[in-house]
């Protein structure tokens, strides 16, 4: 029986995201017969995405209906699943400001995307338009599942949770691939032979438990013996800080320094800063070059090369819900309804989840390791204030968020950073 779902891709004009997600849908037998709706505010990029998708559907005679619109209410009408990956443009120009402005005043944040002062201003820009989208979702398709990929993930999801407590949502991030890539090499066994449990906050989580499936033996003793030496071999990755965390706290993070270090005041001292910067500059270059390459291929009519399934987890989760698969997804972002019992409940945490016809259900993790929980509780307090500043549009609360952030060194620094950001990014951020 043909599937009657309507899957809306918000931000489809970001061609890597839009075409990757569409490629995964078009390759899905479970979703055959669905409607795919491409939505973006950039009409030119949206037209390119539509042209590529429509050509592949026609060429392969696929049983999908394709829609495209810049008008969000039309996109959301009858939607059952919404995949969001928006950013405020110019993305990389603003990201550079998020990094450089705090450092101008002596701040030692190592990226400025998800945590620290840069993470605050990224949040102040991107969360309001996402909440506007969710307002329309609540009015037009309140039973749809909203799947978020936009950063800063924890803050975006916490704002959604607070403003729209009845909205069904999940946040997805691919950082878990670090564990999938490196654990088999450390433990000399296929990933399929490992049962892992991970959790924490987005970009700030650790592998809590790992077992060999064939013997049910705890693999963490082997991981602790072999892991530190293995990390030293990864000279092209920024892993000095997570190696230190592993050594001192006994648990291995499943992301690299560049993300984990955004939340720790002493990260600049332990993180591999040169490789952090290489990663960021490389990411920018690859993203921009891929965008240009995709446009060239579309103009040459090479659509099939572009619409290939991506490695993200949104479509497998949708398939799991529709087919009642009842499987465990390794890492999602969901409200902390006693998932991690020694963190605040009014928080969004990263955890495993069971996916079935009733939705996505967080796997309870219990108490988090005490030393690491202390670091996470600090971030929970910062996120609380960041979201409060967004929802109330309060400059006073935004300053309090900076003053609470462990990455901020002084009251003078906090006030200077806030004033400079509000001046430079006045077109994007308005606080009262």
BELGIQUI-V73731 format. One record per residue. NEAR is the number of other ideal C-beta (glycine too) atoms within 8 Angstrom. D_LAST is the distance of its C-alpha to the last C-alpha in Angstrom with 1 decimal. Layout:
{{NEAR,D_LAST} {NEAR,D_LAST}}
//
This chain:
{{2,53.8} {6,51.1} {10,47.5} {6,45.3} {11,41.9} {11,39.1} {16,37.2} {13,34.1} {15,33.0} {14,29.4} {14,29.1} {15,32.8} {14,32.5} {12,32.0} {15,35.8} {10,36.5} {12,34.5} {15,35.6} {14,39.3} {12,39.6} {16,38.3} {16,40.4} {13,43.4} {13,43.1} {13,43.0} {14,46.0} {7,48.0} {10,47.5} {4,50.5} {9,48.5} {15,46.0} {11,48.7} {8,48.2} {13,44.4} {11,42.1} {14,39.8} {14,36.8} {17,35.2} {14,31.6} {15,29.4} {5,27.4} {7,29.6} {8,32.7} {7,35.0} {11,34.5} {15,34.7} {9,38.0} {13,39.4} {17,38.7} {11,40.3} {10,43.3} {15,43.9} {16,43.6} {9,45.6} {10,48.4} {13,48.9} {12,49.0} {7,51.6} {8,53.6} {7,53.9} {6,54.1} {8,51.5} {6,50.7} {13,47.0} {6,45.1} {12,42.5} {9,39.6} {11,36.9} {10,34.0} {7,30.7} {6,29.8} {10,28.2} {8,29.4} {7,32.9} {13,32.7} {13,31.7} {8,34.3} {6,36.8} {15,35.3} {10,36.5} {12,35.0} {15,31.9} {12,31.6} {13,28.2} {13,27.9} {12,25.1} {9,23.4} {9,20.9} {5,23.1} {5,24.2} {8,24.5} {9,26.4} {7,24.8} {14,21.4} {13,23.2} {8,24.8} {12,21.6} {15,20.5} {12,23.8} {8,24.2} {14,21.0} {15,21.2} {10,24.9} {7,24.4} {10,23.2} {7,26.1} {13,24.7} {8,27.5} {15,26.0} {14,28.8} {15,27.1} {14,23.3} {13,23.4} {14,23.1} {16,22.5} {16,21.4} {18,18.5} {16,19.5} {16,19.5} {14,15.9} {13,14.9} {16,17.6} {14,16.3} {14,12.7} {12,14.7} {14,17.6} {13,16.7} {9,14.7} {9,17.8} {15,20.1} {13,18.6} {8,19.0} {13,22.6} {14,23.1} {9,22.0} {11,24.9} {16,27.1} {10,26.7} {6,27.6} {10,30.4} {11,32.0} {9,30.9} {5,34.0} {13,33.4} {13,32.8} {13,29.7} {15,30.6} {16,27.9} {12,28.7} {12,25.3} {8,24.0} {13,22.4} {14,24.7} {17,24.0} {14,20.2} {16,20.7} {14,23.3} {14,21.6} {14,18.6} {15,21.4} {12,23.3} {10,20.5} {9,19.3} {13,22.9} {6,25.3} {5,28.3} {11,27.8} {8,30.6} {13,29.4} {14,30.5} {16,29.3} {13,32.0} {12,32.5} {8,35.7} {12,35.7} {11,38.4} {8,40.7} {10,41.0} {12,43.0} {10,45.0} {8,46.0} {10,46.8} {14,48.0} {12,51.2} {8,52.0} {11,51.6} {13,53.5} {5,56.0} {7,55.7} {6,54.1} {7,50.7} {5,52.3} {8,54.2} {15,51.0} {7,49.1} {11,45.7} {11,42.8} {16,39.5} {15,36.0} {12,32.9} {14,29.5} {15,29.2} {15,30.4} {17,31.0} {14,34.2} {14,37.9} {14,41.2} {10,42.0} {8,45.5} {13,48.1} {11,51.6} {12,54.5} {9,55.2} {5,58.9} {5,59.5} {6,56.5} {6,56.5} {7,53.4} {11,52.5} {8,50.1} {7,52.9} {9,54.0} {14,50.4} {10,50.0} {6,53.4} {10,52.8} {11,49.1} {10,48.3} {7,51.2} {11,50.1} {11,46.6} {7,48.2} {6,49.8} {9,46.5} {4,46.2} {4,44.3} {9,41.5} {14,39.0} {11,40.3} {10,40.8} {15,37.8} {14,38.7} {11,42.3} {9,41.2} {14,39.3} {15,42.5} {7,44.7} {7,42.8} {10,41.4} {6,44.2} {11,42.2} {10,41.7} {12,38.3} {12,38.5} {12,36.2} {11,36.4} {17,34.9} {15,32.4} {13,30.5} {16,31.6} {15,30.8} {19,27.1} {15,26.6} {11,29.0} {5,28.5} {6,32.1} {15,32.3} {10,32.6} {5,35.8} {10,37.5} {14,36.3} {11,38.3} {9,35.8} {6,38.1} {12,38.6} {15,34.9} {8,34.3} {9,37.3} {12,36.1} {10,32.7} {8,34.4} {8,37.1} {8,34.8} {10,33.0} {8,36.4} {8,38.0} {10,35.1} {9,35.2} {8,39.0} {9,39.3} {10,37.2} {8,39.5} {8,42.6} {13,41.6} {10,41.1} {8,44.6} {11,46.2} {14,44.8} {6,46.2} {6,49.5} {6,49.6} {8,49.7} {14,47.6} {7,49.4} {6,48.6} {13,44.9} {11,44.7} {8,45.7} {8,44.3} {8,41.6} {5,41.4} {11,38.3} {9,38.6} {12,36.9} {13,40.2} {8,42.4} {15,40.1} {15,40.2} {12,44.0} {14,44.2} {14,42.5} {11,44.7} {7,47.9} {8,47.2} {9,47.9} {7,46.8} {7,46.3} {8,44.0} {14,41.2} {9,40.7} {13,36.9} {15,34.1} {14,30.6} {14,30.5} {10,28.9} {13,30.4} {7,32.5} {6,34.8} {14,35.4} {15,34.8} {9,35.6} {7,34.3} {13,30.8} {8,28.1} {8,28.8} {8,25.1} {13,25.3} {13,26.7} {15,29.7} {14,32.2} {14,35.7} {13,38.8} {13,39.2} {11,42.0} {14,41.8} {11,43.8} {6,43.9} {4,41.5} {9,38.8} {13,37.6} {9,38.2} {13,37.0} {11,39.9} {7,39.5} {11,39.5} {6,39.7} {8,38.8} {14,37.4} {11,39.3} {8,38.1} {8,37.3} {13,35.3} {13,33.6} {8,32.2} {11,30.5} {14,29.2} {10,27.8} {11,25.7} {13,24.2} {12,23.8} {9,21.6} {13,19.5} {12,19.3} {12,18.4} {13,15.2} {15,14.4} {14,14.9} {11,12.9} {17,9.8} {13,10.7} {9,11.6} {7,8.7} {8,6.0} {10,5.2} {10,5.5} {6,8.1} {11,10.0} {15,10.1} {11,11.7} {10,13.9} {14,15.0} {13,16.1} {9,17.8} {9,19.6} {12,20.8} {8,24.4} {14,24.3} {13,22.1} {6,24.4} {6,22.6} {6,19.7} {6,20.0} {13,20.2} {13,17.1} {9,14.9} {9,16.8} {15,16.4} {12,12.6} {8,12.4} {11,15.2} {13,13.9} {11,10.7} {7,13.2} {8,16.0} {12,14.4} {8,12.0} {3,14.2} {8,13.6} {10,10.2} {5,6.8} {10,3.8} {5,0.0}}
//
